[in-house]
Amino acid sequence: MAGQDKLSLRLDDQLCFALYSASHLMTRAYRPMLAAIGLTYPQYLAMLVLWEADDLTVGALGERLFLDSGTLTPLLKRLEALGHVERRRDPADERQVRVRLTESGRALEAEARKHYETMVCGLGVSGEQIRALREATVAFRRSLAAGA
């Protein structure tokens, strides 16, 4: 700890609170967009992964989202009930469940993109600022994961 500033227990000095409160406000900023496309924020994140790479195992999807299967399975069941995904046992390994987009799920991507662009424009920050903040946050997440 030598050479570091004195650590403070003031709320406004806490990195965890800055991240938590920013995350909370960011999720709130997404609400109108998500309401327009009929998804919750966790469902939207799952769809983002599937729009990038369709037909994934539940395990692979969970790794990308940092979620365990106990959290992910109910979320996927709701997406399936909405008609956006289908879950099937992997014929090569019956222990694995694969998640695949339906036509409805694929079509939702274009609608989400339109609303996302509108929402991002309303944030009041440049694309460069968003990229820099995202890169710093991802680097911090990697450091946390390496320490765990």
C-alpha positions as CSV (number, residue, x, y, z in Angstrom):
1,M,0.0,0.0,0.0
2,A,3.0,2.3,0.2
3,G,2.8,5.2,-2.2
4,Q,-1.0,4.9,-2.6
5,D,-3.4,7.6,-1.5
6,K,-5.0,7.0,1.9
7,L,-8.0,4.7,1.4
8,S,-11.3,6.2,2.2
9,L,-14.6,4.7,3.3
10,R,-16.6,7.6,2.0
11,L,-19.3,6.4,-0.4
12,D,-18.3,8.9,-3.1
13,D,-14.7,7.6,-3.0
14,Q,-15.8,4.0,-3.6
15,L,-15.1,2.5,-7.1
16,C,-17.7,-0.2,-6.4
17,F,-20.4,2.4,-5.9
18,A,-19.4,4.4,-9.0
19,L,-19.7,1.2,-11.1
20,Y,-22.9,0.1,-9.3
21,S,-24.6,3.4,-9.7
22,A,-23.5,3.9,-13.3
23,S,-24.7,0.4,-14.1
24,H,-28.0,1.1,-12.5
25,L,-28.5,4.3,-14.5
26,M,-27.3,2.7,-17.7
27,T,-29.9,-0.1,-17.3
28,R,-32.5,2.6,-16.6
29,A,-31.5,4.4,-19.9
30,Y,-32.1,1.1,-21.7
31,R,-35.7,0.6,-20.4
32,P,-37.6,2.5,-23.1
33,M,-35.7,0.7,-25.8
34,L,-36.2,-2.7,-24.1
35,A,-39.9,-2.0,-23.6
36,A,-40.2,-1.2,-27.3
37,I,-38.7,-4.6,-28.2
38,G,-40.4,-6.6,-25.4
39,L,-37.2,-7.8,-23.6
40,T,-35.7,-7.4,-20.1
41,Y,-32.1,-6.3,-19.9
42,P,-30.8,-9.8,-19.2
43,Q,-32.8,-11.2,-22.1
44,Y,-31.4,-8.5,-24.3
45,L,-27.9,-9.5,-23.3
46,A,-28.6,-13.1,-24.2
47,M,-30.0,-12.1,-27.5
48,L,-26.9,-9.9,-28.2
49,V,-24.7,-13.0,-27.8
50,L,-27.0,-15.1,-30.0
51,W,-27.1,-12.4,-32.7
52,E,-23.3,-12.6,-32.8
53,A,-23.1,-16.4,-32.8
54,D,-26.2,-18.5,-33.0
55,D,-26.7,-22.1,-31.9
56,L,-24.6,-22.1,-28.7
57,T,-24.7,-24.4,-25.8
58,V,-26.2,-23.0,-22.6
59,G,-22.7,-23.3,-21.0
60,A,-21.1,-21.2,-23.8
61,L,-23.8,-18.6,-23.5
62,G,-23.4,-18.5,-19.7
63,E,-19.6,-18.0,-20.1
64,R,-20.1,-15.0,-22.4
65,L,-22.6,-13.5,-20.0
66,F,-20.9,-14.4,-16.7
67,L,-24.0,-16.3,-15.6
68,D,-24.5,-19.9,-14.3
69,S,-27.0,-22.2,-15.9
70,G,-29.3,-21.9,-12.9
71,T,-29.7,-18.2,-13.7
72,L,-29.6,-18.6,-17.4
73,T,-32.2,-21.4,-17.8
74,P,-35.2,-19.5,-16.6
75,L,-34.2,-16.5,-18.7
76,L,-33.9,-18.8,-21.8
77,K,-37.3,-20.4,-21.0
78,R,-38.9,-17.0,-21.1
79,L,-37.2,-16.1,-24.4
80,E,-38.5,-19.4,-25.7
81,A,-42.0,-18.6,-24.5
82,L,-41.7,-15.3,-26.4
83,G,-40.8,-17.3,-29.6
84,H,-37.3,-15.8,-30.0
85,V,-35.2,-18.9,-29.3
86,E,-35.5,-22.7,-29.2
87,R,-33.7,-25.0,-26.9
88,R,-32.8,-28.5,-28.0
89,R,-30.6,-31.3,-26.6
90,D,-27.4,-31.6,-28.6
91,P,-27.7,-34.9,-30.6
92,A,-23.9,-35.4,-30.3
93,D,-24.0,-35.0,-26.5
94,E,-27.4,-35.3,-24.8
95,R,-26.1,-33.6,-21.7
96,Q,-25.7,-30.4,-23.6
97,V,-28.6,-28.0,-24.4
98,R,-28.2,-25.8,-27.5
99,V,-29.9,-22.5,-27.9
100,R,-30.8,-21.3,-31.4
101,L,-32.6,-18.2,-32.7
102,T,-36.0,-18.5,-34.3
103,E,-37.1,-16.3,-37.2
104,S,-38.7,-14.0,-34.7
105,G,-35.4,-13.8,-32.7
106,R,-33.5,-13.0,-35.9
107,A,-36.0,-10.3,-36.9
108,L,-35.8,-8.7,-33.5
109,E,-32.1,-7.7,-34.2
110,A,-33.1,-5.1,-36.8
111,E,-35.6,-3.5,-34.4
112,A,-33.2,-3.6,-31.5
113,R,-30.5,-1.9,-33.6
114,K,-32.8,0.9,-34.5
115,H,-33.8,1.6,-30.9
116,Y,-30.2,1.2,-29.7
117,E,-28.9,3.8,-32.1
118,T,-31.6,6.3,-30.8
119,M,-30.8,5.5,-27.2
120,V,-27.0,5.9,-27.6
121,C,-27.5,9.3,-29.3
122,G,-29.4,10.4,-26.2
123,L,-26.6,9.5,-23.8
124,G,-24.7,12.7,-24.6
125,V,-21.3,11.1,-25.1
126,S,-19.3,10.5,-28.2
127,G,-18.7,7.1,-29.7
128,E,-15.0,7.5,-28.9
129,Q,-15.8,8.2,-25.2
130,I,-18.1,5.1,-25.1
131,R,-15.3,2.9,-26.6
132,A,-12.7,4.2,-24.2
133,L,-14.9,3.7,-21.2
134,R,-15.9,0.2,-22.4
135,E,-12.2,-0.8,-23.0
136,A,-11.2,0.5,-19.5
137,T,-14.1,-1.4,-17.9
138,V,-13.3,-4.6,-19.7
139,A,-9.6,-4.3,-18.7
140,F,-10.8,-3.8,-15.1
141,R,-13.1,-6.8,-15.3
142,R,-10.2,-8.9,-16.6
143,S,-8.1,-7.8,-13.6
144,L,-10.9,-8.7,-11.2
145,A,-11.3,-12.1,-12.8
146,A,-7.6,-12.8,-12.7
147,G,-7.6,-12.0,-9.0
148,A,-10.5,-14.2,-8.3
